[in-house]
Amino acid sequence: MRIKVQMPNSALVWLRRDLRLSDHTALELATRTHDQVFIAFVYDTVILDQLPSKQDRRVQFIQESLEEIHAKTNALITLHGDPSILIPQLAAELQVDTVIAAHDDETYAIQRDEKVKSSITAEFQSVLDHIIKEKQEVMKDDGTPYRVFTLYSRAWRNTVQPADFTPRNPDLSKIKAPETLKTGKLGNHTLAEIGVEPTGSLYFPPGETAAQTQLQDFLPKIGSYSQNRNDPAINGTSGLSVHLRFGTISIRECFRQAQSHPNATKWETELIWREFYHMLLANFPDLQQGKTFQPQYNDIQWPGDPAHFEAWKAGKTGYPLVDAAMRCFNATGWMHNRLRMVVAMFLSKDLLLDWRLGEQYFADLLLDYEFASNNGGWQWSASTGADAQPYFRIFNPYLQSVKFDSEGKFIREWVPELAHLDNNSIHWPFNLDGTPTLETPSDYPLPIVSHQKQKQTAINLFKN
């Protein structure tokens, strides 16, 4: 009598923006419901081919984070190409009965997942992992999305339950390497294999271990976050945005830490801002087509000088805090959150340039770039978004500098030609009218615009 051998049921976990092994929703579900689990990541050429440079810090961050996953499991499968083709091929080769991946509400991701779902014989399951509440989970009583953050935040806090923050702990012993593999490779691709050049040391070390270290470094400072978070010269923020972006840390763990500390309400609020922007992305997909959230501002004709955009990018505007922020950004791919607001408002309200130009420049270079937060932040600063800064409240870059970099430490680090100036002159090394003084460095540009004049022009622009 021939004995039929029962094959173990198996699942493929498709890693995307959840590049860790702990507190992992897809892995927990897969290892709880299947005998063996395969894990895979696709270096997506649909995305890679659109990058403006072969040197991209984000790809290097991903690649090095995956190195850690493979070192811990010896089971990571990596592929290079179009995932809508490769994932169905891999699922068929491994003969899995289920493919599991975390939700992603960006338009391309939704279309990609639909293609995969329609091309596989296995079941496709998507799970919530990147945020706590998504899509229509926190809505107004009439079933429509919130448009004001304070109301959303209150509803969010009233909606969440302890189970929303419970760790999702997978059984890593069930993660297996395939005995043979034709689709992709066992182990990680090198940067050269995916056509990307190394960028050198990253501003924030990648990987799950580095994310945990970053969190532990922040916890002793979490109580002073509300006091120190706006000073770019102080290491007063968590620095976890890039780890949340790529899922090298769990958002649930961040909220658990915030909720366990009596003075962490402000940090928790910042995490809820991230939830708010992802909710907007899910419910207002036109945002991804360059639309303003407030339609009355969609067709503003921005009268700024294109040459000023180049000066803004290069950090040569004659406004020291703006220039320091942009030079730091160009060198590291990172920008402090207060400075993001300052440079964004300067671009739209002082230079009178379309905020979309800045949004795209950040999209090209920002280490922690994700569409929802980037678009939300830019539209907030440009006064075109949800719960945006009112158009008549315009940051004065000089006053922002005096208030948030009072001793000029950040400016001195990134604008060395001003480093010799005293703590007063470093914020404005000119006469009141922007003309040079005897102390104005010859190698530092004069202000390219007058803030007071541009402020009134911006107000009139929005009024009309």
N, C-alpha and C positions, 0 to 999 in steps of 0.2 A: 504494500500500500504506500502510495506517495504522500508524504506529509507536506502540506502547504505551509510555507514560511510566511508568517505575518510580518510585513514591513512596518516599522515604527512610524507613527504619524509624525509629520515634521512641518515646521514653519520656517519661512524666510522673513527675517526682520530687516527691512530696508531703512538703513540709517540715513538721515538727511540733516536736520538741524538739532539732533539729539546725540551728540558725539561723546557719550559717556557710557558707563556700565552700571552705575548705581542710581537708585530712585528713577527708574526708566520704565515708562508706561508700556511701551511696545514690547520690550524684553520681558517684563513681568507677565504680561498677558500670554506671550508666546511660551515661556517656560512653565507657566501654570497649566496650560491647556494642551501642550504637545510633549512628545517623548524626546525629540531632538530639535534643535534650533540652529539655523544658519544665519549669519549676519553679513550684510553686504553694504557697500557704499559705491555710488556711481559718480565719477568725475564727469559732470554733465557738460558735454561739448556745446549744447544749445546755449548754455550760460557762458562757458569759457571762451567761446568764439566771439562773444560780444564785449569782452573786457578790453578797455582802451590800452592796456599795457600788458606785456608778458611778465612784468614784475608786479605781482599783486599780493599784498600782505595777507589778504583773506584766504587765498588759496593755500599759501604757506601755513597759515594757522590751522586750516582744515587738515592738511597733509600731516603736520606734526602731531595733531591731536589723534589722528587715526593711527599713527605709529604707536602711541601708547595703548590704544585698544588692542592692536594686534599683539603687542608685547605681552599683554595680560591674558590673551585668549589663544593665541596661535591659530586663530580660526577666521580672521577677517578676510572677506572676499572683496576685492576692489575691481571696478570696471571703468572703462574710459570710452565714452560715446554717448549716444542718445538713450536715456533710461527708458523711454517708451518702447524701445526695441530690446534693450539688453535685459531689463528686469523680467519680461515674459520669457525670454530665452533661458535665463538662469533658473527661473521657477520651474520651467519644463525639464531642464536638465537635472535639477535636484529632486524632481518629482514631489515637491511640497504640496500640501493641501491648502495652505494658507499663506498669504503675503500680508504682513502687518507693517504699517508705517504711521507716523504721526501726522496730524492735520497740518495743512499749510494753506492759508487763505489768499495768497497772491495769485493773480489770474493765471500766470504761466503754470504754477504748481497745480492748480485745479484742473487745467486742461491736460497736463502731463499725466496726472493720476487717472483721469477718465480714460485716456488712451491705454494705460496699463491695465486698468480694470476690464476694459473691453477685449483685451488681447490675451488674457490668461484664463486657463481652465480652473485654476485654484481660486479659492475665495479671497477677496481683497477686503481687509479690515483697516480702517483708519481710527486712530485714537487721539485723545486730547493730551498733549504733553507740554507744549511750548508756553502756554499761559494757563491760568486757573479757570477763567470763564471766557467763553468765546461766542461768536456769532450772535444768536438771539437769546442767550442765557440770562442776560441782565438787560431788561427792557422796561420802558415806561408802562404805566397801567393800561394805556391804549394800544400797546403792542408795537410801538414805534421806538426807534433807537434814541438814546440820550444824545443831546447835542452840547450839553454843558457838563463840564467835568465834575464840579462839586456835587451835582445831583446824581451823576453816575457813580461817583465814589461812595456816596452814602448808600445807594441802592446795592452796589457791589458788596459793601461790608454787611448789609442786611441779608444778602442772598447766600453768601458762602457758608459752608458747613465744615466742621472739623475733618470730615472725610475728604474734602477737597485738597487738604494739605498732607494727608497720610502718605508716607513713603511707599513707592512702588518698587519693591525689592525683588529682582529676578533671581532665579536659581541658575547661576552662571555655569554650573557643572553640566547643564544640558546643552550648552553651546558647543557645537561640533564643527570640525573642519571636514569638508567633503573628501572622500577617498581619491577621487579623480575630478578634474575640472577642465572643461573646454571653454566655458564662457567666463571671461575675466581671468583673474589670477588669485591664488591664495597668497595673502600678504598685501602690502601696500604698494601702490605705484610711487615711483619717484617723481619729483617735480619735472625732471627732464622728460620722463615718459608721457607726461600730460602737457608738455610744451610750455611750461612755466619756468621762469628764472627765479632763483632765490633772491630775497630782498635783504638778507642779513638778519641780525637779531631783531626780534619783534618787541614792540613797546610793552606788551603784556605777554608773558610766556603762555604757550598754548597747552591744552590738554586738561583732563579731569583733575590730576594731582595739583597742577598749578592753580586751577580754579578754587580748589579747597584751601590751598595756601593763601590765596587772595582773600577768601572769605574769612579765614581765621585771623588774618592781619587786620581786617576791618572791624571785627566784632568788638575789640576794646575801644574803638572810636565811634561806635554806633550811636552812643548817647550824645555825642557832640556833633553829630552829622548836621543837625539843623543850624548850628552856629557856624560850622566850618565849610559847608558844602559849596559856598559861592566864591571862595578864595582859591584861585588856580595855583597859587604858590604853596598852598597847604595840601598835604595828602589826606584830604578830609572826606573824599567820596569812596564808595566801595570799589570802583574800578572793575565791576563785574558785568558791565553791559556787553562786552564782547563774548564773555562766557555764556551769558544768557542768550545772545544771538545765535551761537553755534551749539548751544545745549551741552557745553562741557560742565555745566552745573545745572541742577534742577531748580526751576522757579519755585517749586513747592518748598525746597529747603530754604530758599531765601525768605519766603514768607514765614516759615516756621521760626527762623531766627529773629525776624522782626517782631513777631507776636510774642516771643519769649522774653523780650527786653522791654522794660517799662518806658524807656525814652526813645523808642525807635519808630514812633508814629509817623514822623516826617519821611523817613526812608521808606516805610511801607506805602505812604502816599505816592512817592515817586514810582514804586513798583506798580501801583494801580494806574498811574498815568500810562504806563506801557500797555496795560490791559485795555484801557480806554482807546488808545490809538489802534490796537488790533481789532477791537469791536467796530470802529469806524471803517477800517479796511474791509471787513467782512460785509458790512451793510451798505457801504457806498463805494462799489468797485470802480466808479467813474474817476475816483481819485487817482487811479493808476493810469488814467488817460490824460493827466495834466490838468484836470478840472479843479477849480477852486471849490472849497466846501461851501462857501457863501457865494451863490451864483451871481449876485450883483457885481462882484469884483472880477468876474471871469475874463472880461474883455478890456481891462485897463490897458491903456497904451503907455507903457513905461518909457519915459523920455530920457533915461540915462545914457551916458556916453560909453560905448563898448570898450574904449580904451581903459575906462575906470574898472571894468571887470577884470582886465589883465592885471592892473595894479592891486586890486583886492586879492586875487589869487596869489600873487607873489609876495604879499605882505609889504607893500610899498605905497600905502595910502597917506602917510603922514599922521596917522592916528595910532600912537604907540601900542595901545592894548589890542586894537584890531590887527595890527601888523605882527605883534608877538603871537597872537592866537593862530594866524594863518601860517606863519613860518613853522610853528610847532606842529601844526596839522600836516603840512607838506613833508616834514621830516619824519613824522612818526605814524601818521594815519589816525591820530587820536586828537580829540579836543574836549576840554573840560565843558561841562554842560552850560555853565554861566556864559562861557565864551561863545558857545554855539548860538545862544540867543543874541549876544552882542554883535557878532559878525553878520548874522542873518539879518538883523534889523538894520544894520549899517548898509548892507547891500541894497535892501528894498527901500528904506526910508531916507538914507543919506545919499546914496548913489543913484536912487530911483531906477534900479535895474530889476528886471523880472526875477522874482524869487525862484522861479524854476531853473534859472541858470545856476544858482547856488545849490539848489537841491541836487541837480545832476552832478555838480562838481564834488559834493559830498558823497554821492552814490559811487563815484569813480574811485574815491580814495579812502573813505571812512572804514576803519578796521571793524567797527561794530555795526556796519550798515545793515539795516533792514528797512524795507520800504515804509512800513507803518509808522515807526517812530520818527524816521527822517522826514517824511512828508508832513506828519503832524507837527513836528517842531518848526519846520520852515513856514508852514501856513499859520501857525500861532504867531510867529515873529512878524510875518508880513501882513497880519490882520485879515487874512482871507479864510481862515480855518474855523474849526469848531472851538467854541469857547476861547476865541483868539484874543490877543492883546488888542484893545481898542485902537483904532487907527490914529487917534489924536494923542495917545500916550507913546512917545517915541524916546527910546533910550538915548541919552547924551553920552557918547563914548568917553568923553573926558571924565564926567562924573562917575560913570561905571568904573573907570580905571582908578580914580581916587578912592572909591568906596571898597572895591573888591581886590585891588592890588596896591594897597595904601603905601607900602614901602617900595613898590616897584620891583619886587624880587622876580616876578614872572617876566616882566618886560626886560629886565637886565639879562636874564638867561637867554632870551630869544631875539632881542634887538641889541646886540653888543655895542653898536655904535652910540647907544644912549647910556651905556652902563656907568659912565663917569658922572652923570648928572645927579643932582640932589633929589631927595624924595618928592619935592614939589615940581621941579622942572621936568622930571622924567615923564610925567603924564601929559605935558604940553610944552615942548621945548621951543616955543615960538612966542611972538607977541600976541596980544589978544586977537588981532586981525589976521593971524596966520602968517605974518611976515617973519623972516628970520631975525634972531637976536645974535649978539656976539657969541653966545654959548651954543647956538644951533649947530650941530655937527654938519659939516659940508657934505657928508656921504649919506645923510638921511633926507628923504623927500619932504618937500613942503606939503601941507594938507591939500589934497586934490579937490576938496569941496569945502564950503562953509556949512557947518552943521545947522546953524540957526536959519540960514536961507533955505537949505534943503528941507528942513523940518516943515517949514510953512508951505513949501511947494508940495510936499507929500500930503499934508493935510488937505490942501485944495484939490489934489489929484483924487483922493478918496471921496471928498465931498461931492465932486462933480461926476 
